[in-house]
Amino acid sequence: MVRTLILALLFAARCCADDDVWTHVQGRLREGTKLTSGDVDLVRRRFEMVDDERGQLMALLGTYVERVKERDASVVLKDPLILRLQKGKEFYQLLDLAESEHDKCVREKQLTSPNCADFRQNVPTLVLVIITMAKSFLLAGYTIDDATPEGVIQSMVVDARQKDIVKLMRRAVEFAPDAAAEAKAEQTEGYALLLLGADDMNTDLDEATGQLHSKRKDAFMDDDEVAWKQLSMRFWADSTTLSEEDVELVYKKFSEVVNDRGAVLSVMMLHISKLQHDVKALYADPFVRSLADPKSFEMILSMAKHEHETCVRREKTATTNCEAFREHAANLVVIIVQQAKAYIAAGKTEHFSAGLKAVEAMVDRNRKEIKALMARAVSFAYRKDADDTLMAKSKMPGAKAGARDTGLAKAALTQNAGLVDTLLFRTRDSTVEYDAERKAYRVSKK
């Protein structure tokens, strides 16, 4: 007991002493003034002891590195902080900390908090400096065969954690709080990928501007864009039969052209709308059929959540891309939910098909995610009367562009959400029957 008390008092005294010195160290970090070895030790202790200030501290370190580089980039290579991080153990601890901090932010739903955002957006700056030092032989036009023994070891230290570095860089891009932060994160990621020689990236240096341009090797290329335009024209012209290659193109567009996902779903809903008069043809469609696969269905649910969080973070929930994706993702889910519970409308108690039983199990397994998706669609939907006003204005001379003239009104989405709630949740404690004459479901207590 006494030993514990003494240790606690010593710890408190150390913290107070650190706080006094820390005020001066913060000033040096903001100004980019050279740190001492003792300053670096204190920075490390702050990371370990004050976990709710890690974002603020990482932002200070990011500022410090930028300030030092502005004065003399060569000085960074001799900086005590960077030399400490260059050691394999310290570098790996930094990567581990970045991963654990992100997991914590996700778990506590604090991704957009200042502490989480500052840490996530600034840690790539430090990591890039370490990568640059480890790969300095590449910048000099040499290969690893020409590097010094120390250089080879340092390069191997970085290469051993390449996947973690790529994830860290990608997170900063995906969760950037604004356009400026996103542009900076993309540029940092591009340099890192160029030096790492990531297998899944094509990175080119524009010698005229000095800018790096990176693109995933499986990204949407010009030929893909031409094929997509041709497919879209087929949808607009008339109902069309999709091939497996067409479906693969749709999913590739989803994955690679992130700023156009709402438009992609709008086109796909146009295609689906031409099939809804024939339920058999609808569920036989290759794209709709693909949604009944757990991997694709859960990808749509996950993507819808991520897209919405991104739209909220960037204050773009009312943009066409965000609205279209949010609404049409809900429409697609409703189609699959209806398929999963089709036996109710048929007056049966369960599916006789093993395939449809699997679809029902998949849907039931994701009930909470589906309910949240439908709630978002309703909560952020535009009103019918507002939509009518916008449509009228859009036809007036001098009207502002961007008026909504497609999609479902809030009332229709609310009705769909009610249908999903009935089919997914009421069936557990109530009897749900389909009234063919009224074309509606009746719910009664069991």
C-alpha positions as CSV (number, residue, x, y, z in Angstrom):
1,M,0.0,0.0,0.0
2,V,2.7,2.4,1.0
3,R,4.8,1.5,-2.0
4,T,1.9,2.1,-4.3
5,L,1.2,5.5,-2.7
6,I,4.9,6.5,-3.0
7,L,4.9,5.5,-6.7
8,A,1.7,7.5,-7.3
9,L,3.2,10.6,-5.6
10,L,6.4,10.2,-7.7
11,F,4.3,9.9,-10.8
12,A,2.3,13.0,-10.0
13,A,5.5,15.0,-9.3
14,R,7.0,13.9,-12.6
15,C,3.8,14.9,-14.4
16,C,3.9,18.4,-12.8
17,A,7.6,18.8,-13.7
18,D,6.8,17.7,-17.2
19,D,4.0,20.2,-17.5
20,D,6.3,23.1,-16.7
21,V,8.9,22.0,-19.4
22,W,6.2,20.9,-21.8
23,T,5.0,24.5,-22.2
24,H,8.4,25.5,-23.5
25,V,8.7,22.4,-25.8
26,Q,5.3,23.2,-27.4
27,G,6.7,26.6,-28.3
28,R,9.7,25.0,-30.0
29,L,7.5,22.6,-31.9
30,R,5.3,25.4,-33.2
31,E,8.3,27.5,-34.3
32,G,10.3,24.6,-35.7
33,T,13.2,25.2,-33.3
34,K,15.6,22.3,-33.0
35,L,14.7,19.9,-30.2
36,T,17.0,18.4,-27.7
37,S,17.2,14.7,-26.8
38,G,15.4,15.5,-23.5
39,D,12.6,17.2,-25.5
40,V,12.1,14.1,-27.6
41,D,11.9,12.0,-24.4
42,L,9.2,14.3,-23.1
43,V,7.3,14.1,-26.4
44,R,7.3,10.3,-26.0
45,R,6.1,10.5,-22.4
46,R,3.2,12.8,-23.4
47,F,2.1,10.2,-26.0
48,E,2.1,7.5,-23.4
49,M,0.6,9.4,-20.5
50,V,-1.9,11.9,-22.0
51,D,-3.9,9.8,-24.5
52,D,-6.7,12.3,-24.9
53,E,-4.2,14.9,-26.3
54,R,-2.5,12.6,-28.8
55,G,-4.2,14.3,-31.8
56,Q,-3.1,17.8,-30.6
57,L,0.4,16.5,-30.0
58,M,0.6,14.8,-33.5
59,A,-0.6,18.1,-35.0
60,L,2.3,19.9,-33.3
61,L,4.8,17.3,-34.6
62,G,3.4,17.7,-38.1
63,T,3.8,21.5,-37.8
64,Y,7.3,21.1,-36.5
65,V,8.4,18.9,-39.4
66,E,6.9,21.4,-41.9
67,R,8.6,24.3,-40.3
68,V,12.0,22.6,-40.2
69,K,11.7,21.6,-43.9
70,E,10.8,25.1,-44.8
71,R,14.0,26.4,-43.4
72,D,16.4,23.7,-44.6
73,A,15.1,20.3,-45.7
74,S,18.5,18.7,-45.1
75,V,18.3,19.6,-41.4
76,V,15.4,17.1,-41.0
77,L,17.7,14.2,-41.7
78,K,19.7,15.2,-38.6
79,D,16.8,16.2,-36.3
80,P,16.8,14.3,-33.0
81,L,13.0,13.5,-33.3
82,I,13.4,12.1,-36.8
83,L,16.6,10.2,-35.9
84,R,14.7,8.6,-32.9
85,L,11.7,7.6,-35.1
86,Q,14.1,6.2,-37.7
87,K,15.0,3.3,-35.4
88,G,13.0,0.2,-36.2
89,K,11.4,-0.2,-32.8
90,E,10.3,3.4,-32.5
91,F,9.0,3.5,-36.1
92,Y,7.0,0.3,-35.5
93,Q,5.6,1.7,-32.3
94,L,4.4,4.8,-34.2
95,L,2.6,2.6,-36.8
96,D,1.1,0.5,-34.0
97,L,-0.1,3.6,-32.2
98,A,-1.7,5.0,-35.4
99,E,-3.6,1.7,-35.9
100,S,-4.7,1.5,-32.3
101,E,-5.8,5.2,-32.2
102,H,-7.9,4.6,-35.4
103,D,-9.5,1.5,-33.9
104,K,-10.3,3.4,-30.8
105,C,-11.9,6.3,-32.7
106,V,-14.0,3.8,-34.7
107,R,-15.0,1.9,-31.6
108,E,-16.0,5.1,-29.8
109,K,-17.6,6.6,-32.9
110,Q,-15.2,9.6,-32.6
111,L,-13.7,9.6,-36.1
112,T,-14.6,13.3,-36.7
113,S,-13.5,14.5,-33.3
114,P,-10.5,17.0,-33.3
115,N,-8.3,14.5,-31.3
116,C,-8.9,11.7,-33.9
117,A,-8.8,13.9,-36.9
118,D,-5.6,15.7,-35.9
119,F,-3.8,12.5,-35.2
120,R,-5.0,10.7,-38.4
121,Q,-4.2,13.7,-40.7
122,N,-0.8,14.5,-39.3
123,V,0.9,11.1,-38.7
124,P,1.5,10.6,-42.4
125,T,3.8,13.6,-42.4
126,L,6.2,11.9,-39.9
127,V,5.9,8.6,-41.6
128,L,6.7,10.1,-45.0
129,V,9.9,11.6,-43.7
130,I,11.1,8.2,-42.4
131,I,10.2,6.6,-45.8
132,T,12.1,9.3,-47.6
133,M,15.2,8.7,-45.5
134,A,15.0,4.9,-45.9
135,K,14.6,5.3,-49.7
136,S,17.1,8.1,-50.3
137,F,19.0,5.9,-52.7
138,L,16.0,6.0,-55.1
139,L,15.9,9.8,-55.0
140,A,19.6,9.7,-56.0
141,G,18.8,7.5,-59.0
142,Y,20.2,4.3,-57.6
143,T,18.8,0.9,-56.7
144,I,19.0,-0.9,-53.4
145,D,22.0,-2.7,-54.7
146,D,23.9,0.6,-54.5
147,A,22.7,1.5,-51.0
148,T,24.9,1.4,-47.9
149,P,24.5,-1.5,-45.5
150,E,22.7,0.9,-43.1
151,G,20.5,2.0,-46.0
152,V,19.6,-1.5,-46.9
153,I,18.6,-2.3,-43.3
154,Q,16.5,0.9,-43.0
155,S,14.8,0.1,-46.3
156,M,13.9,-3.3,-45.1
157,V,12.5,-1.9,-41.9
158,V,10.1,0.3,-43.9
159,D,9.2,-2.4,-46.4
160,A,8.3,-4.9,-43.6
161,R,5.4,-2.6,-42.7
162,Q,4.4,-1.5,-46.2
163,K,0.7,-2.7,-45.8
164,D,0.3,-0.8,-42.6
165,I,1.9,2.4,-44.1
166,V,-0.5,2.2,-47.1
167,K,-3.5,1.8,-44.8
168,L,-2.4,4.8,-42.7
169,M,-2.0,7.0,-45.8
170,R,-5.3,5.8,-47.3
171,R,-7.2,6.6,-44.1
172,A,-6.0,10.2,-44.1
173,V,-7.4,10.5,-47.6
174,E,-10.7,8.8,-47.0
175,F,-11.5,10.5,-43.8
176,A,-10.1,14.0,-44.6
177,P,-12.3,16.7,-43.0
178,D,-12.2,19.1,-46.0
179,A,-10.9,19.5,-49.6
180,A,-7.6,21.1,-48.6
181,A,-6.8,18.2,-46.1
182,E,-7.8,15.7,-48.7
183,A,-5.5,17.2,-51.4
184,K,-2.6,17.3,-48.9
185,A,-3.2,13.7,-47.9
186,E,-3.4,12.5,-51.5
187,Q,-0.1,14.2,-52.3
188,T,1.6,12.6,-49.2
189,E,0.1,9.3,-50.2
190,G,1.4,9.7,-53.7
191,Y,5.0,10.3,-52.6
192,A,4.9,7.4,-50.1
193,L,3.6,5.0,-52.7
194,L,6.2,6.1,-55.3
195,L,9.0,5.5,-52.8
196,L,7.5,2.2,-51.5
197,G,6.8,1.0,-55.1
198,A,3.5,-0.4,-54.0
199,D,2.5,-3.2,-56.4
200,D,-1.1,-2.0,-56.8
201,M,-0.2,1.6,-57.8
202,N,0.9,3.4,-60.9
203,T,2.7,6.6,-59.9
204,D,4.1,9.2,-62.3
205,L,6.0,12.3,-61.7
206,D,5.0,15.4,-63.8
207,E,8.4,17.0,-64.4
208,A,6.8,20.2,-65.5
209,T,4.9,20.8,-62.3
210,G,6.8,18.5,-59.9
211,Q,3.5,16.9,-58.9
212,L,3.0,13.2,-58.3
213,H,0.0,11.5,-59.8
214,S,-1.0,8.0,-58.5
215,K,-3.7,5.7,-59.7
216,R,-4.5,2.1,-58.7
217,K,-3.6,-0.3,-61.5
218,D,-7.1,-1.6,-61.5
219,A,-8.6,1.9,-61.5
220,F,-11.3,3.0,-64.0
221,M,-9.4,3.6,-67.2
222,D,-10.4,5.4,-70.4
223,D,-11.6,2.1,-72.0
224,D,-13.8,1.5,-68.9
225,E,-15.3,4.9,-69.1
226,V,-16.2,4.4,-72.7
227,A,-17.8,1.1,-71.8
228,W,-19.7,2.7,-69.0
229,K,-21.1,5.4,-71.2
230,Q,-22.2,2.8,-73.8
231,L,-23.9,0.8,-71.0
232,S,-25.7,4.0,-69.7
233,M,-26.9,4.8,-73.2
234,R,-28.4,1.3,-73.4
235,F,-30.3,2.0,-70.2
236,W,-31.6,5.3,-71.4
237,A,-32.6,4.0,-74.8
238,D,-34.6,1.0,-73.7
239,S,-34.7,-1.9,-71.3
240,T,-31.7,-4.1,-71.8
241,T,-30.3,-7.4,-70.7
242,L,-27.2,-7.2,-68.6
243,S,-24.2,-9.5,-69.0
244,E,-21.9,-10.6,-66.2
245,E,-19.3,-8.3,-67.7
246,D,-21.7,-5.4,-67.4
247,V,-22.2,-6.2,-63.7
248,E,-18.5,-6.3,-63.1
249,L,-18.2,-2.9,-64.8
250,V,-20.8,-1.5,-62.5
251,Y,-19.0,-2.7,-59.4
252,K,-15.7,-1.4,-60.7
253,K,-17.3,2.0,-61.2
254,F,-18.6,1.8,-57.6
255,S,-15.1,1.0,-56.2
256,E,-13.0,3.3,-58.3
257,V,-15.0,6.5,-59.0
258,V,-15.9,7.4,-55.5
259,N,-17.3,10.9,-56.4
260,D,-19.8,9.4,-58.8
261,R,-21.5,6.7,-56.8
262,G,-24.8,8.5,-56.6
263,A,-24.9,8.9,-60.4
264,V,-24.0,5.2,-60.8
265,L,-27.0,4.1,-58.6
266,S,-29.3,6.5,-60.4
267,V,-28.5,4.8,-63.7
268,M,-28.9,1.4,-62.2
269,M,-32.3,2.4,-60.7
270,L,-33.4,3.5,-64.2
271,H,-32.5,0.0,-65.4
272,I,-34.4,-1.6,-62.5
273,S,-37.5,0.6,-62.9
274,K,-38.0,-0.9,-66.4
275,L,-38.1,-4.4,-64.9
276,Q,-40.4,-3.8,-61.9
277,H,-43.6,-4.7,-63.9
278,D,-42.2,-8.3,-64.1
279,V,-41.1,-9.6,-60.7
280,K,-39.6,-12.7,-62.3
281,A,-37.5,-10.7,-64.7
282,L,-36.5,-8.3,-61.9
283,Y,-35.0,-11.0,-59.6
284,A,-33.5,-12.8,-62.6
285,D,-31.6,-9.7,-63.6
286,P,-27.8,-10.2,-63.1
287,F,-27.3,-7.0,-61.1
288,V,-30.3,-7.6,-58.8
289,R,-29.2,-11.2,-58.5
290,S,-25.7,-10.1,-57.5
291,L,-27.2,-8.1,-54.6
292,A,-28.6,-11.3,-53.1
293,D,-25.0,-12.4,-52.6
294,P,-23.8,-11.6,-49.0
295,K,-20.5,-10.1,-50.1
296,S,-22.2,-7.6,-52.5
297,F,-25.2,-6.9,-50.2
298,E,-23.0,-6.2,-47.2
299,M,-20.7,-4.1,-49.4
300,I,-23.6,-1.9,-50.3
301,L,-24.6,-1.5,-46.6
302,S,-21.1,-0.7,-45.6
303,M,-20.5,1.7,-48.5
304,A,-23.8,3.4,-47.8
305,K,-22.8,4.0,-44.2
306,H,-19.3,5.3,-45.2
307,E,-20.7,7.5,-48.0
308,H,-23.2,9.1,-45.6
309,E,-20.5,9.7,-42.9
310,T,-18.3,11.3,-45.6
311,C,-21.2,13.5,-46.8
312,V,-22.0,14.6,-43.3
313,R,-18.3,15.3,-42.5
314,R,-18.0,17.5,-45.6
315,E,-21.4,19.1,-45.2
316,K,-22.6,17.8,-48.5
317,T,-25.6,15.8,-47.5
318,A,-27.8,17.9,-49.9
319,T,-25.6,17.4,-53.0
320,T,-27.0,15.4,-55.9
321,N,-24.3,12.7,-55.4
322,C,-25.0,12.2,-51.7
323,E,-28.8,12.3,-52.1
324,A,-28.9,9.9,-55.0
325,F,-26.7,7.3,-53.3
326,R,-28.5,7.5,-50.0
327,E,-31.9,7.2,-51.6
328,H,-31.1,4.6,-54.2
329,A,-29.1,2.4,-51.8
330,A,-32.3,2.2,-49.7
331,N,-34.3,1.4,-52.9
332,L,-32.0,-1.6,-53.7
333,V,-32.2,-2.9,-50.1
334,V,-36.0,-2.8,-50.2
335,I,-36.0,-4.9,-53.3
336,I,-33.8,-7.6,-51.6
337,V,-35.8,-7.5,-48.4
338,Q,-39.0,-8.1,-50.4
339,Q,-37.4,-11.0,-52.1
340,A,-36.2,-12.4,-48.8
341,K,-39.7,-12.2,-47.4
342,A,-41.6,-13.0,-50.6
343,Y,-43.2,-16.1,-49.1
344,I,-45.4,-13.9,-46.9
345,A,-47.0,-12.3,-50.0
346,A,-47.5,-15.8,-51.4
347,G,-49.4,-16.8,-48.3
348,K,-46.8,-19.3,-47.1
349,T,-44.9,-19.7,-43.8
350,E,-41.5,-20.1,-45.2
351,H,-39.4,-20.4,-48.4
352,F,-39.1,-23.8,-49.9
353,S,-36.0,-22.8,-51.9
354,A,-32.7,-23.2,-50.2
355,G,-31.4,-20.2,-52.2
356,L,-34.2,-17.9,-50.9
357,K,-33.7,-19.2,-47.4
358,A,-30.1,-18.1,-47.6
359,V,-31.2,-14.7,-48.8
360,E,-33.6,-14.4,-45.9
361,A,-30.9,-15.4,-43.4
362,M,-28.5,-12.8,-44.9
363,V,-31.2,-10.1,-44.6
364,D,-32.1,-11.1,-41.0
365,R,-28.4,-11.1,-40.1
366,N,-28.1,-7.4,-41.2
367,R,-31.4,-6.2,-39.7
368,K,-29.8,-3.4,-37.7
369,E,-27.7,-2.1,-40.5
370,I,-30.7,-2.1,-42.9
371,K,-32.9,-0.3,-40.4
372,A,-30.2,2.4,-39.9
373,L,-29.9,2.8,-43.7
374,M,-33.6,3.3,-44.1
375,A,-33.7,5.7,-41.2
376,R,-31.0,7.8,-42.9
377,A,-32.8,7.8,-46.2
378,V,-36.0,9.1,-44.5
379,S,-34.3,11.6,-42.2
380,F,-32.3,13.3,-45.0
381,A,-34.9,13.0,-47.8
382,Y,-36.4,16.1,-49.4
383,R,-40.1,16.8,-49.0
384,K,-42.6,16.3,-51.8
385,D,-43.9,19.9,-51.6
386,A,-40.3,21.3,-51.6
387,D,-39.5,19.0,-54.6
388,D,-42.5,20.3,-56.5
389,T,-41.4,23.9,-55.9
390,L,-37.9,23.2,-57.0
391,M,-39.1,21.5,-60.1
392,A,-41.3,24.5,-60.9
393,K,-38.4,26.9,-60.4
394,S,-36.2,24.8,-62.6
395,K,-38.5,25.5,-65.5
396,M,-38.5,29.2,-64.9
397,P,-36.1,31.6,-66.7
398,G,-33.1,32.3,-64.6
399,A,-33.7,29.5,-62.2
400,K,-30.7,28.1,-60.3
401,A,-29.3,24.8,-61.5
402,G,-29.4,21.8,-59.3
403,A,-33.1,21.4,-58.7
404,R,-34.2,17.9,-57.9
405,D,-36.4,16.3,-60.5
406,T,-35.8,12.6,-59.9
407,G,-36.1,10.1,-57.1
408,L,-38.6,9.4,-54.3
409,A,-40.2,12.0,-52.1
410,K,-39.9,11.7,-48.3
411,A,-43.4,10.2,-48.1
412,A,-42.5,7.3,-50.4
413,L,-39.3,6.6,-48.6
414,T,-41.1,6.6,-45.3
415,Q,-43.6,4.1,-46.7
416,N,-40.7,1.9,-47.8
417,A,-39.1,2.2,-44.4
418,G,-42.3,1.1,-42.8
419,L,-42.5,-1.9,-45.2
420,V,-39.0,-3.0,-44.2
421,D,-39.8,-2.6,-40.5
422,T,-42.8,-4.8,-41.0
423,L,-41.0,-7.5,-42.9
424,L,-37.9,-7.6,-40.8
425,F,-39.1,-6.9,-37.2
426,R,-42.9,-7.4,-37.0
427,T,-42.6,-11.0,-38.2
428,R,-40.8,-11.9,-35.0
429,D,-43.7,-11.1,-32.6
430,S,-46.7,-10.6,-34.9
431,T,-48.4,-12.3,-37.8
432,V,-47.9,-10.5,-41.1
433,E,-50.2,-11.3,-44.0
434,Y,-50.5,-9.9,-47.5
435,D,-53.8,-8.5,-48.6
436,A,-53.7,-9.0,-52.4
437,E,-56.9,-6.9,-52.9
438,R,-55.5,-3.9,-51.1
439,K,-51.9,-4.7,-52.1
440,A,-50.8,-4.1,-48.5
441,Y,-49.5,-6.1,-45.5
442,R,-51.7,-6.6,-42.5
443,V,-50.0,-7.0,-39.1
444,S,-51.7,-8.7,-36.1
445,K,-50.3,-9.8,-32.8
446,K,-49.5,-13.5,-32.5
